Amino acid sequence: MSKPNRLALFDCDGTLVDSQHSIVEAMSRAFTAEKLQPPSRQQILSIVGLSLPYAMARLLPEADADYHDHLSEQYKAAFRLMRQEQSVVEPLYAGMADLLHTLDEDGWMLGVATGKSDRGLNLCLTHHGLLTKFVTLQTADRHPSKPHPSMALQAMAEAGATPETTVMIGDTSFDMELAGNAGVRAIGVTWGYHSETELRDSGASAIAVDMDDLARHIAQP
């Protein structure tokens, strides 16, 4: 019987790429289109990682589920328009491409578990020339929102990994809780949208402050 593969499962926004400017702009446009006061930057960044209807429910708890879905569509429309305007900014964090290359060379399977849509993730990874690096891509289009373990469970099945050989890397409490719910190791990164305290309190077994730190934590079970 062959040994299970090792899987490094990454969140996208706030972990692989710094998309905060675009997310804040699209959310502000969506609320403005509905003649609503846009949430603050901090409020918007606090929900990054959740699937859109869940994010809208946190930002506008007094509205009903149908309106959360409608507002989600407004956000998607705003993001599509921004792509047409070529105003979407999603740079890779410095050193991330090298880290992914090193992990790939070392025999790790690479995956993504994100609140993005299939289309959004594909465009982002293709732009950075990274699409073929990942063997499994799990998005909000096909799964319940984080912190439900569905994304991680499907990623492990597709990558031939087990909970014991999988690590989830993310910048939010939602990523750490997803990892816990799936029984996998969780590493929090400090360059994203939730604080180190939030990451530790939600189950991070290690905290990475830079790419070298992250590489060490991934290598150490």
Beta strands, then each sheet from edge to edge (+ up, - down):
strand 1: 5-10
strand 2: 109-113
strand 3: 136-138
strand 4: 161-170
strand 5: 185-189
strand 6: 206-208
sheet 1: 3+ 2+ 1+ 4+ 5+ 6+
end
